[in-house]
Amino acid sequence: MSATAAAPVKTLPEHHYLNATYGIRSWLLTVDHKRIALLYLVSVTFFFFIGGFFAMLIRLHLLTPSGYLLSADTYNRMFTMHGVAMIFFFLIPSIPAVLGNFFIPLMIGAKDLAFPKINLLSWYVYVVGAAFTLYSMVSGGLDTGWTFYTPLSTIYSNSAVAPAVVGVFITGFSSILTGLNFLVTIHTMRAPGMTWFRLPMFVWAHYATSIVMILGTPVIAITLALAGMERLFGLGFFNPAMGGDPILFQHLFWFYSHPAVYIMILPAMGVISELIPTFARKQLFGYHFVAAASLAIAVIGFLVWTHHMFLTGQSTYAALAFSFLTFLVAIPSAVKTFNWVATLYGGSISFDTPMLYAFGFLGLFLIGGLTGLFLGCLGTDIHIHDTYFVVAHFHYIMVGGAIMGYLGGLHFWWPKMTGRMYPEWLARIAALILFVGFNLTFFPQFLLGYLGMPRRYHVYPPEFQVYNVMSTAGASILAIGYLLPMIYLTWAAFFGKVAGDNPWPATGLEWKTQSPPLTENFEVTPIVTWEPYDFHNRPDLGLDAVASNGVAPAHGDD
Amino acid sequence: MSEQEHSEHIVPPSTYLAIILTLLVLTGTTVGAAFVNLGRFNIVVALAIATVKATLVVLFFMHAKYSPKRTKLIILAGIFWLALLLGMTLSDYITRVDYRGVRFPISQVTQQLPAQRG
């Protein structure tokens, strides 16, 4: 903010949500959406590191073709628990429950979510579900793969399947409650003047996500309940010997779990749609189309699930239809990507850390999305089904897409959440390390898969070793890339430079209140009179220079 | 959103009584039908009765009949998504080559394919 250096030394506001009350009770019984978001932040970070620990063991084990580190059984448990921890307890709640929880009310000018107590309940439900799953992890682990496929999970596995299934079942309700809360909030609590088409894209993305959460999650809950009953009481829903069908489990499982991918990526797309206009100083190109694309992805995403099952013996005709529908999802995804790039065109781009993550997202999501088409194509899928190609593809979407979005969002809003700036240069270096480490980890896996290395095997032929060594080396770099933000963001929350209300500056309503915000968010309910991402008609942003000569003042922390 | 939209609709006890009696009669019908072998219609009859019962519960006990339009829309969306789940899953089952009513393990289904083409 050198251009506005005349401003006095910034100090934190006297009253804010972090110092409104003190003590452990004030946190565990809070109904403030911002504090609940921080509770979620701590919980999902905990699971991220548990999942990351398992990932490191997997990668270390695969360093050598015959795998000295773990036994075959233990290896099965490691990749299963990596998947369960990362998907159900980190990726699905990460952006919605942390950033969405914190910022949706702020962005629409509301004091809180529509149901603050249900919001707190959702965190407790998450914790109870997490406790069951943690119990499963320490009482023998889980070896079914995160997909819990029958009959392995219901009949043959001797690992702790039941507590894990119960844990995932329970956690699903936390997701439903969050989605419900968001939908009602967005419908009923928008500030005066905050029309539907003035909503930030982050809110639109969460609206679409909430629909998926509410309509999809009950299906996984009932599916896991059926599998649990089959395992515990010997009922035969999925057991052919008793008239059941294991492929039915896969249908029901993927009816939720494919849309669950969109629960992970849509909110990340929402974050990116905030970052790109802010750091390109330009209105989002094709606002209506980007919003509609979110809804289209949510809806079409429900119609593609059997592309996970092309080689399971399902009907060829059904596979044809689902392959076509899978290709349809590429359209709204491409609409978004092209609109982001068009937003960049002619923009006044700065390379602050959140924008670096946005660029990372663009490239990695592009690769992840396009390789998805290889897998959605019936012919090529025969060759690469269940190989490392799939592993690489979905890590490009989930890690390269969702986690890049999450970290970009955390950096972008950290000054609002804590009132303090993170160290900009260190953060840029960390983003770069992360990007390099990520690609080194997962790009060789595309090659491995194409060459035919199956996923979930604990040994492999020696000719694949060079790619596996690259991948393990990349994972080590990636680990540093994750540890650095965790350390400096925590440090910055206490000792960082005071950020001020709107350090970037950005146009959203959340930047109109103090940092960190009041418990009630706004002193008076704001009245919205401007269009979204409009930098030109916002004298309050201190960007008059943009309007007059098109040259933006330097911004960020440097 | 008017105030009336939120006001509770008063339902006379006689309605509830009629519904619970209907549900009990239908439960009896389900049990009775279980003793009659209707062939492939066994499951159809059981599911039809269950659907009627569920509809009655949603309409009267859950007050969907007296709810604002938005609530009805949400319920319909749920039913629509359930129809997607069932319908599109069936698109697999009814187009498999063993659709003639005989249950094949998948391995036999794939062996059947060349014979069918020939």
Contacts between the chains, C-beta under 8 A, distances in Angstrom:
chain1	res1	chain2	res2	distance
A	188	B	1	7.5
A	215	B	77	7.1
A	215	B	78	6.9
A	215	B	81	4.7
A	219	B	85	6.5
A	240	B	105	6.7
A	247	B	92	7.6
A	247	B	106	7.6
A	248	B	89	7.5
A	251	B	89	4.6
A	251	B	92	7.0
A	252	B	85	7.7
A	252	B	89	7.8
A	255	B	85	5.3
A	255	B	89	7.6
A	302	B	81	7.1
A	302	B	84	6.3
A	303	B	84	7.1
A	303	B	88	6.8
A	306	B	88	7.8
A	306	B	92	6.4
A	312	B	106	7.6
A	313	B	106	3.5
A	313	B	109	6.3
A	313	B	110	6.8
A	314	B	92	4.6
A	314	B	96	7.4
A	315	B	91	7.4
A	315	B	92	4.7
A	315	B	93	7.4
A	315	B	94	7.9
A	315	B	95	4.1
A	315	B	96	4.5
A	315	B	97	7.8
A	316	B	95	7.8
A	317	B	91	7.7
A	317	B	95	4.1
A	318	B	88	7.9
A	318	B	91	4.7
A	318	B	92	4.0
A	318	B	95	5.6
A	321	B	91	6.5
